[in-house]
Amino acid sequence: MRAATGLWRWRHNPLRRTTDLVEAWVACVAVLLLVLAAPALGLWAGVRADGSLQRAARTQQLERHPTTARVVREADAPARAVTNPDASGQHSVRTTVVARWTAPDGGPRTGEVSTLRRSPRAGDTFPIWTDGGGRPVTAPMPPDAARMHAVFAGLGAASFAAVLVEFVRRTVVRGLVRRRYAVLDRDWARSGPDWGRAGTGS
């Protein structure tokens, strides 16, 4: 990136090579992309993701219904550790039980559901979410969690753009360096045999 700061000073320098000028312009373009384009892309991606996730969260709020389940007995399935994506990756142990609950249409339902209770007993109650047909589902995504996921999506898009810009810049600079060495080798091959001889260049 130091080539960008020397672009103005090099414009009339007789020792300036074409590759120096190209490298400086590449660095200037890369700086502009990193400062302007990458944040803009991250903002655009975050806004789009937030809109999509907020719509999904609202849909889940409409389609999922809270109810209370009553434990009948503990199921045969062992307790398992699960990760809650809406709680910063926190782990919790859930126990599977056979329970009864009321569907949104008022009908009774019985089935296996999981609960955070460590030692559930018959008659214990706990909240669950169901869909329109009374089947157990996960809780709807909170709006704050949707917004946090959108922020991460925006940061990821901006970071990816920045890495891509730097990768392209380094690739171009490596090509320019190879070209410089090729020109140097060609010039040396042309003048090398006469190096040190008296009268050379006269």
N, C-alpha and C positions, 0 to 999 in steps of 0.2 A: 504493500500500500504506500510505501514511501515514494514510489515513482509518481504518484498522483500529486504530491506536494512540489515535485520538481518540474512538472509539466510546463509551467510558465517560464521558469528559468532556462529550460532547455530549448525553447522554441527557436533561438538564433545561435545556439552554440555550434561552432564548426565541428566539434567532436561528436555531436549527436548522431546516433545511428537511427535508421528507420525503425528498427526493432525497439529502440528506447522510446520513441514516440508512441508506437503501438502499445507498448506495455503501460505507458503512462495513461493513455486513453482507456485502456482496459481497466486499470485501477480506478480511474475516475468513474467510469460506468458502474463498476462493482460497488463503489462507495454509495453512489446514488441509489442503486438497487437495494443495498442493505439498509439505508436510512429511510427510504421512501416506499419501495415496492414491497419488501418483506413485511413491514408492519401493516401496510394496507391489505396485503393478502391475508395476514393473520386476523385483522379486524373483520374482513369480509367473511372469512371462514367461520369465525366465532359468531357473527350475527346470524349467518345462515343456519349454523348448528343450533343456536339458541332458539331460533324460530321453530325449527323442526322438533326439537326436544320439548319445547313448551307446548306445542300442539299435541305431541304424544302424551305429555303429562296431563293436559286437560281431557284428552280422550279417555285415559285411564281413570281419571277422577270420575268421569261420567259412567263408565262401564263397570267399575269395580265398587262393591258395596261392603261396608263393614258390618260385621255381625259377631255374635259371641258363641263360642263352641264350648260344649261341656264334655269332659273326659268320661269315656265309658271304661276304657282299660288301656294299658300300655301295649303298644303293638310289638310284634316280634322283631322288627327292624332295630338294629342298634343305634345308639345316639351317634350323631355325626357333626363334625365341625364344618361350618359354612362361613363364607365371607360375605359381608354386607357391603355392596359397592357404593351405597349411599351414605356410608358411615366411615369413609376414608380407609376402606379395606380392613375394618375391624373383624376379628374372628369371634364367632359365638358357637356354642354347642346347642344343637336342637335335638329334641327327643320326639320320636314319632309315636303318636297315640291314635287310638280309635275314638272318635268323638262324634257328637251329634250337634247340629246347628240348624238354623232356619234359613231357607233360601229367600231371595228377594220377593218371590211370589207367595211366600208364606208357608210353603211346604217344608216338611222335615227332611233333613239329609243326614246320612251317616257315612263315615269314611275315615281314611287315615289322613291325618294332618300332622304337621310338626309344630312344636312349641318350645319356647325358651325355658320352660320349667324343667328344673333338673330332675325332680322326683315327682312327676304328676301322679295324682291319685284320682280314683273314680269320684266324680262330682266336681272336680276343680274346673273352673271356667277360665277362658283366655280369649282375647280378640283375634279374629281372623278376617281375611278379605275373600269375597267370592265374586264370580262373574254373574252375568244375568241369569244363568242357569243354575246357580248355587254351587258351582264347582270351586274348590279352593284355588286361589291365585295369590301371587305376591302383592304386596301393598303397592299402590300407585306411586309413581315417581314424584317426589316433592318438587315444586318449582325451583327452590334453591339448589337442589341437587342437579336439576337439568341445566341451570345456569352455570354451575361449576363445571359440568362436563363440557359445556360450550366454551368456557374460558380455556380449558385444557386443549380443546380442539383448535382454537385460535392460536394458542401458543405453539402447538405442534406444527401447524401450517406455517407460521412465521419462522420457526426454527428450521423446518425443512427447506424453506425458500432461501434462508441465509446460508445453509450448508451447501445447497445447490449452486448458489452464486459463487461462493468461495471455491468450490470444486472446479467450476468452469474457469474461473480466473487462474487458478493454479495450473490447470491443464493448458491454457493458452500460454502462460508464462513459460512452462516447460518446453512447449513447442518453439517459443522465441529463443530460449537459451540454446536449444539444439541447433537452431538456424544460425545463431551467432557463432557457435563452435564450428559449424560447417563452413561458414564464410572465413573464419580464422584459419582453419586447416587449408582451405583452398588458397588463401593469400600466402600462407607460409610455404605451401608446396611450390608456389610460383616464385617466391623470393628467397626461399631457404638455400638453394644451391649456391647463390651468390653472396650469402651472408659472410661478412668479414673480408671479402676480397677488395684489394686496392682498386679504386676507380669505379666501384659499383655505384650505379645510379648516375654517373657523370655523363 
